[in-house]
């Protein structure tokens, strides 16, 4: 029986993720394993004897603290794991050496690299440090994934740092001689004559069917410098980056006056341009403007549909008023909790008619 209890206690200690194990847990363990002939008053003594044996075997340490006056047991015991402790000490030594024996690049790295805590950060910092120490003064800027492959041997290593940079913004893409290269946004121009397009707005739409209809109408009417396919922007920080950089490049190339946006009339459809605009503001870019004449036509045609999934988290009446203006927002908000207006409600003929009225 003693061997059974001994093994049960040791199994709990061995499998514990924590080095300090409360003795109440161990007492409960032997209480479940002990036969009924061993009374509750005897169990603490049995456990203490087992703990002393394990201590002699150098498997645990009993603390020199005051024992419980009822059971005579210490509040906890500490498991001894010399192999794990040796690995931990070695790891700490390695990290210390990385921090303090690396020749950190003086301009950018020396001020913070020796204070980094984790192995991942330090190894990342050493790769950046090597690049900065060995870069040529006339190094040309290249897309961030090309630089990431050179520095980290992984083309995606900088994907999560395109906005704020590494190490809390201390190392930016510019410092690493690279830039965020967004996926190109598909767009269609109504004429190859750029002089004809200059000064006209861009129109961004979110879905493929509406993109086709807008392109057809714009090919006839030439109201927009281009129709841009937003590819169903998702409401996230990355989508904001993707939209901002791609749109700005198209706008600059075509010398477009401004960027109009037309999407679904529902909470998510309004949240998309609202959040993209927040990002554009951070970058000092002109905000997207709503294509109000298209939104108005969508509401007037009035082909609403019930929600196929909840959009409650995005429902924001104030954001709707700021995006649509009071008049259109009032119409939208009257039914917005139960109905939505998909942008596919407008056909190419509807868009031609709106364009002909020149209420863009």
Secondary structure as the mmCIF struct_conf table of DSSP 4:
data_model
#
loop_
_struct_conf.conf_type_id
_struct_conf.id
_struct_conf.beg_label_comp_id
_struct_conf.beg_label_asym_id
_struct_conf.beg_label_seq_id
_struct_conf.end_label_comp_id
_struct_conf.end_label_asym_id
_struct_conf.end_label_seq_id
HELX_RH_AL_P HELX_RH_AL_P1 UNK A 2 UNK A 15
BEND BEND1 UNK A 17 UNK A 19
STRN STRN1 UNK A 20 UNK A 22
HELX_RH_AL_P HELX_RH_AL_P2 UNK A 23 UNK A 33
BEND BEND2 UNK A 34 UNK A 34
TURN_TY1_P TURN_TY1_P1 UNK A 36 UNK A 37
BEND BEND3 UNK A 38 UNK A 38
HELX_RH_AL_P HELX_RH_AL_P3 UNK A 40 UNK A 56
TURN_TY1_P TURN_TY1_P2 UNK A 57 UNK A 58
BEND BEND4 UNK A 59 UNK A 59
STRN STRN2 UNK A 60 UNK A 62
BEND BEND5 UNK A 64 UNK A 65
HELX_LH_PP_P HELX_LH_PP_P1 UNK A 66 UNK A 68
TURN_TY1_P TURN_TY1_P3 UNK A 69 UNK A 71
BEND BEND6 UNK A 75 UNK A 75
STRN STRN3 UNK A 76 UNK A 79
HELX_RH_AL_P HELX_RH_AL_P4 UNK A 82 UNK A 100
BEND BEND7 UNK A 101 UNK A 102
TURN_TY1_P TURN_TY1_P4 UNK A 106 UNK A 112
HELX_RH_3T_P HELX_RH_3T_P1 UNK A 113 UNK A 115
BEND BEND8 UNK A 118 UNK A 118
HELX_RH_AL_P HELX_RH_AL_P5 UNK A 119 UNK A 134
TURN_TY1_P TURN_TY1_P5 UNK A 137 UNK A 138
HELX_LH_PP_P HELX_LH_PP_P2 UNK A 139 UNK A 141
STRN STRN4 UNK A 142 UNK A 143
HELX_RH_AL_P HELX_RH_AL_P6 UNK A 144 UNK A 152
BEND BEND9 UNK A 153 UNK A 153
TURN_TY1_P TURN_TY1_P6 UNK A 155 UNK A 158
HELX_RH_3T_P HELX_RH_3T_P2 UNK A 159 UNK A 161
TURN_TY1_P TURN_TY1_P7 UNK A 162 UNK A 164
STRN STRN5 UNK A 166 UNK A 166
TURN_TY1_P TURN_TY1_P8 UNK A 167 UNK A 170
STRN STRN6 UNK A 171 UNK A 171
TURN_TY1_P TURN_TY1_P9 UNK A 173 UNK A 177
STRN STRN7 UNK A 178 UNK A 179
HELX_LH_PP_P HELX_LH_PP_P3 UNK A 182 UNK A 186
STRN STRN8 UNK A 187 UNK A 188
BEND BEND10 UNK A 190 UNK A 190
BEND BEND11 UNK A 192 UNK A 192
HELX_RH_AL_P HELX_RH_AL_P7 UNK A 194 UNK A 197
TURN_TY1_P TURN_TY1_P10 UNK A 198 UNK A 199
HELX_LH_PP_P HELX_LH_PP_P4 UNK A 200 UNK A 201
STRN STRN9 UNK A 202 UNK A 205
BEND BEND12 UNK A 206 UNK A 207
HELX_RH_AL_P HELX_RH_AL_P8 UNK A 208 UNK A 221
BEND BEND13 UNK A 224 UNK A 225
STRN STRN10 UNK A 226 UNK A 229
BEND BEND14 UNK A 232 UNK A 232
BEND BEND15 UNK A 235 UNK A 236
HELX_RH_AL_P HELX_RH_AL_P9 UNK A 237 UNK A 254
TURN_TY1_P TURN_TY1_P11 UNK A 255 UNK A 255
BEND BEND16 UNK A 257 UNK A 257
STRN STRN11 UNK A 259 UNK A 262
STRN STRN12 UNK A 265 UNK A 265
BEND BEND17 UNK A 266 UNK A 266
HELX_RH_AL_P HELX_RH_AL_P10 UNK A 267 UNK A 282
TURN_TY1_P TURN_TY1_P12 UNK A 283 UNK A 284
HELX_LH_PP_P HELX_LH_PP_P5 UNK A 285 UNK A 288
STRN STRN13 UNK A 289 UNK A 290
HELX_RH_AL_P HELX_RH_AL_P11 UNK A 292 UNK A 301
TURN_TY1_P TURN_TY1_P13 UNK A 302 UNK A 302
STRN STRN14 UNK A 305 UNK A 306
BEND BEND18 UNK A 308 UNK A 309
HELX_RH_3T_P HELX_RH_3T_P3 UNK A 312 UNK A 314
HELX_RH_AL_P HELX_RH_AL_P12 UNK A 317 UNK A 324
HELX_RH_AL_P HELX_RH_AL_P13 UNK A 326 UNK A 335
TURN_TY1_P TURN_TY1_P14 UNK A 336 UNK A 338
STRN STRN15 UNK A 339 UNK A 340
STRN STRN16 UNK A 341 UNK A 341
HELX_RH_3T_P HELX_RH_3T_P4 UNK A 343 UNK A 345
BEND BEND19 UNK A 346 UNK A 346
HELX_RH_AL_P HELX_RH_AL_P14 UNK A 348 UNK A 356
TURN_TY1_P TURN_TY1_P15 UNK A 357 UNK A 358
#
